[in-house]
């Protein structure tokens, strides 16, 4: 009997290095993101997190090493092939606000599909589906200036999820949001991970988010509705320090690690994330939210 080949990892970095002006932004990075896995990527500012994401989606090229997306070395691909990967296989939510201010919510979300020649009928269907996913039904004709910060972020997530790519990259998507909006965004990320089974790398500097994404999961109920409940997810945590991986493991090992870089992440000065802290310390406080609530 012929042996079936193993499914290719979503992303694989092999000894990847990148320098800016003779300074290493990333130094000999190797890791694999498996299918349907989430990696939570953390580290201090300037440790190389955002650079890693831009390498993964082909916006930057490494000076050494290989980056494989579903087994394909993207360093060997032409620009049209890279665009095809970004247009169908991968989506990214950038740290900075990136909506087109002169376009409606619908046109912002549909932009990638139009660029890749989708029909009007298929585009209408796909946009409606993803706007429903992020809870923005009926908001498709609004301009970005008419939206709150949390709504803008949900539009950006919808734009990245359009066409349902199998790999998602999130670059600190809750950075500028208030705690309630931040949790809503995290719940969408969790739903994409657990229900849609999207492989993902989630970048954050917030220890509270690391615990939340690791301790809770989105589940499908018997009535086919989706809820979030306390249920440990097998997320991996990777810590970068000065462009190198200094930790790679689960949440329990993360909290027990003696690595100075990990301890620094877990003992941030009080007030550094003061707008997040009280809410995330006990996000399931019944005075704030239900233990299991529908998405």
C-alpha positions in Angstrom: 0.0 0.0 0.0 1.3 3.5 -0.9 2.1 5.6 2.1 0.4 9.0 2.2 2.7 11.9 2.7 2.5 13.8 6.0 0.7 17.2 5.7 3.2 20.0 5.4 3.6 22.4 8.4 1.9 25.8 8.0 5.1 27.7 8.5 8.7 26.6 9.0 11.7 28.8 9.7 15.1 27.1 9.2 18.1 28.9 10.6 16.7 32.3 9.6 18.8 35.5 10.2 18.2 39.1 9.2 20.5 42.1 9.7 19.7 45.8 9.6 22.9 48.0 9.3 25.2 45.2 10.7 22.9 44.6 13.6 21.0 41.2 13.8 17.2 41.7 13.9 16.8 37.9 14.0 19.7 35.5 14.6 19.5 31.8 13.5 15.7 31.3 14.2 14.3 27.9 13.7 10.7 26.8 14.6 7.7 25.1 13.0 4.1 26.1 13.1 2.1 22.9 12.7 -1.3 22.7 11.0 -4.1 24.1 13.3 -1.6 25.2 15.9 -1.3 28.6 17.6 2.1 30.1 18.6 2.0 33.0 20.9 5.1 35.1 20.2 6.2 37.5 22.9 9.2 39.4 24.0 10.2 43.0 24.8 10.0 45.8 22.3 12.7 45.5 19.7 13.1 41.7 20.2 12.2 40.9 16.6 8.5 39.9 16.8 7.1 42.1 14.0 10.2 41.4 11.8 9.5 37.7 12.1 5.9 38.2 10.9 7.0 40.3 8.0 9.5 37.6 7.0 6.8 34.9 7.3 4.5 36.7 4.9 7.3 37.6 2.5 7.3 41.3 3.0 11.0 41.0 4.0 13.6 38.5 2.8 16.1 36.8 5.2 19.8 37.3 4.8 20.3 33.6 5.7 18.2 30.5 6.1 14.9 29.3 4.6 11.2 30.1 5.2 8.7 27.5 4.0 5.0 28.0 3.8 3.2 24.7 3.4 6.5 23.2 2.2 7.3 25.9 -0.4 10.5 28.0 0.1 9.1 31.5 -0.3 12.7 32.7 -1.1 12.4 30.9 -4.4 9.1 32.4 -5.4 8.4 35.3 -7.7 6.4 38.3 -6.8 3.2 36.9 -8.4 3.5 33.7 -6.5 4.1 35.6 -3.2 1.0 37.7 -4.0 -1.0 34.5 -4.5 0.1 33.2 -1.1 -0.8 36.5 0.6 -4.1 36.6 -1.3 -5.3 33.1 -0.5 -3.2 31.1 1.9 -2.3 33.8 4.5 -3.8 36.8 6.2 -2.2 39.4 8.5 -3.5 41.9 11.0 -1.0 44.7 11.4 -0.2 46.5 14.7 -0.9 49.8 13.0 -4.3 50.9 11.7 -4.4 50.1 8.0 -7.9 50.7 6.7 -8.4 52.7 3.5 -10.0 55.9 4.9 -11.8 56.7 1.7 -13.4 53.2 1.3 -16.5 51.8 3.0 -16.3 48.8 5.3 -17.5 46.6 2.5 -14.9 47.9 0.1 -12.1 47.6 2.7 -13.0 44.0 3.4 -13.5 43.1 -0.3 -10.3 44.8 -1.5 -8.1 41.6 -1.6 -10.8 39.6 -3.4 -11.2 42.3 -6.0 -7.5 42.4 -6.5 -7.5 38.7 -7.2 -10.4 38.7 -9.6 -13.3 37.3 -7.6 -16.7 37.6 -9.1 -19.1 40.2 -7.7 -21.5 37.5 -6.5 -18.7 35.5 -4.7 -17.3 38.7 -3.2 -20.7 39.7 -1.9 -21.1 36.3 -0.3 -17.6 36.2 1.2 -17.8 39.8 2.6 -21.2 39.1 4.2 -19.9 35.9 5.8 -16.8 37.4 7.3 -18.6 40.6 8.5 -21.1 38.3 10.3 -18.2 36.4 11.8 -16.8 39.6 13.4 -20.2 41.0 14.4 -20.5 43.8 11.9 -23.7 42.9 10.1 -25.3 46.0 8.7 -22.2 48.2 9.0 -20.9 47.6 5.4 -21.7 51.0 4.0 -20.0 53.0 6.8 -16.6 54.7 6.4 -13.8 54.1 8.9 -14.3 57.6 10.4 -17.7 56.5 11.5 -16.4 53.5 13.4 -15.1 53.1 17.0 -11.6 51.9 17.5 -12.8 48.4 18.3 -15.0 48.3 15.2 -12.1 49.4 13.0 -10.0 46.6 14.4 -12.8 44.1 13.7 -12.9 45.4 10.1 -9.2 44.8 9.8 -9.6 41.2 11.1 -12.4 40.7 8.7 -10.2 41.9 5.8 -7.5 39.5 6.9 -9.9 36.6 7.2 -11.7 37.1 3.9 -11.6 33.9 1.8 -10.7 32.0 5.0 -6.9 31.6 4.7 -5.5 28.6 6.5 -2.8 30.7 8.2 -3.2 34.0 10.2 -0.6 36.3 11.6 -1.7 38.8 14.3 0.7 41.6 15.3 -0.4 43.0 18.7 -4.0 43.5 17.4 -5.3 44.8 20.8 -2.5 47.4 21.4 -4.7 50.5 21.2 -8.0 49.1 22.4 -9.7 49.4 25.8 -9.9 46.2 27.9 -13.5 45.3 26.9 -12.8 45.7 23.1 -9.5 43.8 23.6 -11.3 40.8 25.0 -13.7 40.8 22.1 -10.8 40.8 19.6 -9.2 37.9 21.5 -12.4 36.0 21.4 -12.5 36.4 17.6 -8.9 35.2 17.4 -9.8 32.2 19.5 -12.9 31.4 17.4 -10.8 31.5 14.2 -8.3 29.2 15.9 -10.7 26.6 17.5 -13.7 26.6 15.2 -12.2 27.5 11.9 -9.0 25.6 12.7 -6.7 28.3 11.3 -3.0 28.0 12.1 -1.8 31.2 13.7 1.0 33.2 15.1 -0.2 35.8 17.7 2.2 38.5 18.8 1.7 40.2 22.1 3.7 41.8 24.9 0.9 41.4 27.4 1.2 38.4 29.8 -2.5 38.6 30.5 -3.2 37.8 26.8 -0.8 34.9 26.9 -2.7 33.3 29.8 -6.1 34.1 28.3 -5.4 32.6 24.9 -3.9 29.5 26.6 -6.5 29.0 29.3 -9.7 29.4 27.3 -11.1 27.9 24.1 -14.0 28.6 21.7 -16.4 25.6 21.5 -19.4 24.7 19.4 -22.5 24.0 21.5 -25.1 21.3 20.8 -27.4 24.0 19.3 -24.6 25.0 16.9 -23.9 28.3 18.7 -20.3 29.2 19.6 -19.2 29.9 23.2 -15.9 30.7 25.0 -15.2 28.7 28.2 -12.3 27.8 30.5 -10.6 25.0 28.7 -6.8 24.8 28.3 -5.6 25.1 24.8 -2.3 23.5 23.7 -0.9 26.8 22.5 2.9 27.2 22.3 4.7 30.2 23.6 7.9 31.5 22.0 9.9 34.2 23.7 12.3 36.3 21.6 15.2 38.3 23.1 17.6 40.3 21.0 16.5 38.4 17.9 17.0 34.9 19.4 14.5 32.3 20.7 15.1 32.0 24.5 12.0 30.0 25.3 9.7 27.6 23.5 7.0 25.7 25.4 3.6 25.6 27.0 2.0 27.9 29.6 2.9 25.9 32.6 6.6 25.8 31.6 6.4 29.5 30.7 5.3 30.4 34.3 8.0 28.1 35.8 10.8 29.2 33.5 14.0 30.6 35.1 14.9 32.4 31.9 15.6 36.1 32.7 13.7 37.1 29.6 10.6 35.2 30.7 10.8 36.5 34.2 11.0 40.0 32.8 7.8 39.4 30.8 6.0 38.1 33.9 7.1 40.9 36.2 6.4 44.0 34.1 6.4 47.1 36.2 3.0 47.8 37.7 1.1 50.2 35.5 2.9 49.4 32.2 -0.3 47.8 31.0 -2.6 49.5 33.6 -5.5 49.8 31.2 -5.6 46.0 30.8 -4.5 44.6 34.1 -7.7 44.8 36.3 -9.9 43.3 33.6 -7.6 40.5 32.5 -6.6 39.5 36.0 -9.9 37.7 36.3 -11.7 38.0 33.0 -14.4 35.6 34.1 -15.4 37.6 37.1 -19.2 37.1 37.1 -19.7 40.8 37.8 -18.1 41.5 34.5 -19.1 38.6 32.2 -20.7 35.2 32.1 -18.6 32.1 32.7 -19.7 30.8 29.3 -21.1 33.3 26.9 -22.0 33.1 23.3 -19.9 34.7 20.6 
